[in-house]
Amino acid sequence: MLNKIVNDTFELSYEEIKEILEVKRSYENSRASSIEALKIVQKKRGWISRSSINAISKILRISESDLEEIATFYSQIFRKPVGRNIIRYCDSVVCYMHGCEDIKFFLEKRLNIFIGETTKDFRFTLLPTCCLGACDKAPVIMINDHTYFCLTLKLIVELLESYK
């Protein structure tokens, strides 16, 4: 069965297909496994292309439109190429009161991109997030899996340099 799926879905690697099938078996239905399947492909490729949606939908036996709805709903699933480093700045009410707008404008100017864009060298992508769960340490940003608290513009410059 795996060989047939590999032949039908040229877009995905043998390893990706195998992982998706393993995940699929651990869920009650295919739709429930779709987020994990998307994460498997994104982990290897950095984002989910249209052809990846098509291939995953074949493996899970759910419609492309259903999978597309799921992929576009979750902010952690990227539908276009992103930078090596994802910067999420918190724009919650508390962070707003502590200057997140200044941080947003500073990051946009420093990186020469706007929210939702990626730098030309694919080093950074800048995204807003509604809360990073550290209101007592606002303002806050997250770069990849690391959260940084009590930000100043000087600290942001140092952080950006460390991610080069």
N, C-alpha and C positions, 0 to 999 in steps of 0.2 A: 504493500500500500504506500509506503514512504517513497519508493522509487517512482510510482505513478504521480504522486503529488509533486515531487521534484521536477518531473518532466512537464507537468501542467503549470508550474509556477517558476519560470526561469528567473524572475526578479529576485527571489530569495535564495539564500545559500542553504545547503543541506543542513548545516548546524542550526540555522534560524528555524527552518521547518521542523526539525526534530524537537527543538525547545518548545515551539508553539504547540505541537502535538502532545508533548508531555504536560504542558500547562492545561491544555484543553481537557485532558483526562481527569484532572483534579477538580473540575468544576461541574456543576449540575447540568449546565447547558453552554453552548458555544458563545452566546452573547455575554454571559458572565465572565468568560475568559478573554474577552476582546481587549480589555485595557492591558492585561498582562502581555498579550500577543503584540500589541502596539509597542509596549515598552521594550520587548525583546528586540524588535527590529530597530527601534530608535537607538537603543544602546549600541548597536553595531554600526549604524549609519548616521546617527546624529539628528535625524528627522524622518518624517513619514511622507514618502512621495505618493503620487497618485497611483503609480504602478504597484507600490507596496500595499496600498489599500486593496487594490484588485487581488493581489496574491493572497493576502491574509483572509480576505472574504471567501476565497475559494477553499482555503484550508479549514476555516471555521464553519463554512457553509451557512454564512449569513450574507445578507445583501450588502453591496458596496455602500448604498445610501445609509443603511443602519450603522455600518462601521464608520462612515464619514461623519455622521452625527456624533458618535462617541468621540472620535478623534478631535473634532473641532470644539467639543464642549469642555474638555479638560485642558487647562492652561499648561500643564506639564508635557503635553504632546505637541510637538512642533511640526507644522505642516509646510515649512519652508526651511532651507538651510539656516543654521544659526552659528554663532561664533563658538570658538573653543571654550569661552568663558561666558556664562549667562549671568548678567547682573540684574537682580530683582531689587528694586527699591520699594520700600514700604510706603504706601500713600494713605494709610489709615488716618483717622481723625487725630489720634495722638501724635503720630509722626508728622502730620501736617502742622499741628500746633508747635512742633519742635523743629520745623524748618525743612521738611522733606522737599518742598517746592524749590528751595535754594539748591538742595542736593541734586534734584532732577535737572535743573537748568545747568548746573555746574558739570554734571556728567554728560549732558547733551553737547555742551560747548567743548569740553575736554576731548570727547570721543568723536566729535563732528558727526553725530547722528541724532535722530529723534527717537522717541519711544517706539518700540517695535522694530527698530532697524538694527542692522549689523554693520560693524565697521568694515571698510573695504578689504582689510587684511584678514577678515574673519576671526579676529582676536576676541571681540566682545559683541554681545547682543544685549540691548537694554530693554527691560520689561518692568512694568509696574506690577505690584501685587497688593492685594487689599489688606493683608496683615501677615506679619512674620512672627507674631506671638511674643514679642519682647517689648511691650509698651513701656515698661519701667526703664528701658534703656534706649529710648528713642532719641534721635532718628536712627533707623536701622536699614542696612542693605544685606543682601545675600549674594555671594559670588559662588556659583556652582553649589556646593554643599556646605559652605562655610558662611556663618552669619557674623556680621560685624556691627557693634553697638556704639552708641554715643558718638556718632560720626561728626567729624569736622572736615572742612574742605582739605586741610593739610593731610589728614589721615586718608582721605580718598585718593589723593595724589600718590601717597606711599603704597596704598593697596593696588592701584592700577599698575604701578611700576613693578610690583612683585608678581603680577600675573602676565608679564611679557614673555 
